[in-house]
């Protein structure tokens, strides 16, 4: 179990990283935001990079536990996919600072081996969950069986990340969660018109 000060520092770091970026942030600023002495930070973290690593590992686990729970309560694959995407968008909408750190800082930081591994693990977990949903959809007959699963995973992950990134850049001025159903409709139906005749 993590202590209250650990959680306090994590939340403070998310706030400061989101406001001014990882490189512009100092440990002293995180301590000030958390309302603790500078030295207290080092009782829980090795350095600033370790704080970022812990944000990804600790908060990502919280979010994924929420994803798995939401998906587990759905019977059909399309319902699972909608629940997954909706929960992801809602999670970031409720914590814009976390969205900024996940979307922006994970791409910009010169990652250590440990941080790179952590980010890759998060991505792998997400792709695995998507793969399970798609395979179930293929079994149910509501998703095509000729899909290249690796491409589908990247398509879904990439589209969700871009929707979140656009929302962050727009200052969170609209309802991010409302994008969930249009996104899943796009996944399930594509952009082509099945009634259209091919060009002659």
C-alpha positions as CSV (number, residue, x, y, z in Angstrom):
1,X,0.0,0.0,0.0
2,X,1.3,3.4,-0.9
3,X,1.3,6.2,1.7
4,X,-0.8,9.3,1.5
5,X,2.3,11.4,0.8
6,X,3.2,9.2,-2.2
7,X,-0.2,9.8,-3.7
8,X,0.0,13.5,-2.9
9,X,3.3,13.8,-4.7
10,X,2.1,11.8,-7.7
11,X,-0.9,14.1,-8.1
12,X,1.2,17.2,-7.6
13,X,3.7,16.0,-10.2
14,X,0.8,15.4,-12.7
15,X,-0.4,18.9,-12.1
16,X,3.0,20.6,-12.6
17,X,4.1,18.4,-15.5
18,X,0.8,19.2,-17.3
19,X,1.1,22.9,-16.7
20,X,4.7,23.5,-17.7
21,X,6.1,20.3,-19.1
22,X,8.5,17.7,-17.8
23,X,11.8,19.4,-18.7
24,X,10.7,22.8,-17.2
25,X,9.6,21.2,-14.0
26,X,11.9,20.9,-10.9
27,X,11.6,18.6,-7.9
28,X,11.3,21.7,-5.8
29,X,8.2,22.8,-7.7
30,X,6.6,19.4,-7.3
31,X,7.3,19.5,-3.6
32,X,5.8,23.0,-3.3
33,X,2.6,21.9,-5.2
34,X,2.4,18.9,-2.9
35,X,2.9,21.0,0.2
36,X,5.9,18.9,1.4
37,X,9.6,19.6,1.9
38,X,12.0,19.0,-1.0
39,X,13.7,16.2,0.9
40,X,10.4,14.4,1.4
41,X,10.3,13.7,-2.4
42,X,13.4,11.6,-2.1
43,X,11.9,9.4,0.6
44,X,9.5,8.0,-2.1
45,X,11.3,8.7,-5.5
46,X,14.8,8.5,-6.7
47,X,14.5,11.6,-8.9
48,X,12.2,13.5,-11.3
49,X,12.3,10.8,-13.9
50,X,11.3,8.2,-11.3
51,X,8.3,10.3,-10.5
52,X,7.2,10.2,-14.1
53,X,7.9,6.5,-14.3
54,X,5.7,6.0,-11.2
55,X,2.9,8.1,-12.8
56,X,2.9,5.7,-15.8
57,X,3.1,2.5,-13.7
58,X,0.8,3.4,-10.8
59,X,-1.9,5.5,-12.6
60,X,-1.9,3.2,-15.7
61,X,-2.7,0.2,-13.5
62,X,-5.6,2.1,-11.9
63,X,-7.0,3.0,-15.3
64,X,-6.5,-0.5,-16.7
65,X,-8.2,-2.1,-13.8
66,X,-11.2,0.2,-14.5
67,X,-11.1,-0.8,-18.2
68,X,-11.0,-4.5,-17.5
69,X,-13.9,-4.2,-15.1
70,X,-16.0,-2.2,-17.6
71,X,-15.3,-4.7,-20.4
72,X,-16.0,-7.7,-18.2
73,X,-19.5,-6.5,-17.5
74,X,-20.5,-6.5,-21.2
75,X,-21.7,-9.6,-23.1
76,X,-21.1,-8.8,-26.7
77,X,-17.9,-7.6,-28.5
78,X,-19.3,-4.3,-29.9
79,X,-20.6,-3.5,-26.4
80,X,-17.2,-4.3,-24.9
81,X,-15.5,-2.0,-27.5
82,X,-17.9,0.8,-26.8
83,X,-17.4,0.4,-23.0
84,X,-13.6,0.4,-23.4
85,X,-13.4,3.5,-25.5
86,X,-16.0,5.4,-23.4
87,X,-14.2,4.5,-20.2
88,X,-10.9,5.6,-21.6
89,X,-12.2,9.0,-22.8
90,X,-14.1,9.5,-19.6
91,X,-11.0,8.7,-17.5
92,X,-9.0,11.4,-19.3
93,X,-11.8,13.9,-19.4
94,X,-12.0,13.6,-15.6
95,X,-8.3,14.2,-15.2
96,X,-7.1,16.6,-17.9
97,X,-3.6,16.8,-16.3
98,X,-3.2,13.1,-16.6
99,X,-4.3,13.2,-20.2
100,X,-1.6,15.8,-21.0
101,X,1.1,13.8,-19.3
102,X,0.1,10.6,-21.0
103,X,-0.4,12.0,-24.4
104,X,2.3,14.7,-24.6
105,X,5.1,13.9,-22.2
106,X,5.3,10.2,-23.1
107,X,6.2,11.2,-26.6
108,X,8.5,14.1,-25.8
109,X,10.6,12.8,-22.9
110,X,14.0,11.3,-23.8
111,X,13.0,8.0,-22.3
112,X,15.2,5.9,-20.1
113,X,15.1,2.1,-20.7
114,X,12.8,1.8,-17.7
115,X,10.4,4.4,-18.9
116,X,10.4,3.1,-22.5
117,X,9.7,-0.4,-21.2
118,X,6.8,1.0,-19.0
119,X,5.2,2.9,-21.9
120,X,5.6,-0.1,-24.2
121,X,4.0,-2.3,-21.6
122,X,1.0,0.0,-21.3
123,X,0.6,0.0,-25.0
124,X,0.9,-3.8,-25.2
125,X,-1.8,-4.3,-22.5
126,X,-4.2,-2.1,-24.4
127,X,-3.5,-3.8,-27.7
128,X,-4.0,-7.2,-26.1
129,X,-7.4,-6.1,-24.7
130,X,-8.4,-4.8,-28.1
131,X,-7.3,-8.1,-29.7
132,X,-9.4,-10.1,-27.3
133,X,-12.5,-8.0,-28.1
134,X,-11.9,-8.3,-31.9
135,X,-11.4,-12.0,-31.8
136,X,-14.6,-12.3,-29.8
137,X,-16.4,-10.2,-32.4
138,X,-15.1,-12.5,-35.1
139,X,-16.4,-15.5,-33.2
140,X,-19.8,-13.8,-32.9
141,X,-19.8,-12.9,-36.6
142,X,-20.2,-9.2,-36.1
143,X,-16.6,-8.5,-37.2
144,X,-14.8,-9.6,-40.4
145,X,-12.6,-12.7,-40.1
146,X,-10.2,-11.5,-42.8
147,X,-8.9,-8.6,-40.7
148,X,-5.2,-8.2,-40.1
149,X,-5.4,-8.1,-36.3
150,X,-2.2,-6.2,-35.8
151,X,-3.4,-3.4,-38.1
152,X,-6.8,-3.3,-36.3
153,X,-5.1,-2.9,-32.9
154,X,-3.0,0.0,-34.2
155,X,-5.9,1.6,-36.0
156,X,-8.1,1.7,-32.8
157,X,-5.2,2.7,-30.5
158,X,-4.1,5.4,-32.9
159,X,-7.5,6.9,-33.4
160,X,-8.3,7.1,-29.7
161,X,-4.9,8.7,-29.0
162,X,-5.5,11.3,-31.7
163,X,-9.0,12.1,-30.4
164,X,-7.6,12.6,-26.9
165,X,-4.7,14.7,-28.2
166,X,-7.0,16.9,-30.2
167,X,-9.1,17.5,-27.1
168,X,-6.0,18.3,-25.1
169,X,-4.8,20.8,-27.7
170,X,-8.3,22.4,-27.8
171,X,-8.1,23.0,-24.0
172,X,-10.7,20.4,-23.2
173,X,-13.4,22.8,-24.3
174,X,-15.9,20.0,-25.4
175,X,-17.2,16.7,-24.1
176,X,-14.5,14.2,-24.9
177,X,-16.6,11.2,-23.8
178,X,-19.2,12.1,-26.5
179,X,-16.6,11.0,-29.1
180,X,-16.8,7.4,-28.0
181,X,-19.9,6.2,-30.0
182,X,-18.9,8.0,-33.2
183,X,-15.5,6.4,-32.9
184,X,-16.8,2.9,-32.5
185,X,-19.3,3.5,-35.3
186,X,-16.4,4.4,-37.5
187,X,-14.5,1.2,-36.4
188,X,-17.5,-1.0,-37.1
189,X,-18.8,0.5,-40.3
190,X,-15.8,2.3,-41.9
191,X,-16.1,5.3,-44.2
192,X,-17.2,3.5,-47.3
193,X,-20.8,3.4,-48.6
194,X,-21.7,-0.3,-49.2
195,X,-24.5,0.8,-51.6
196,X,-22.2,2.9,-53.8
197,X,-21.2,1.4,-57.2
198,X,-17.5,1.1,-58.0
199,X,-16.2,3.7,-60.6
200,X,-16.5,2.5,-64.2
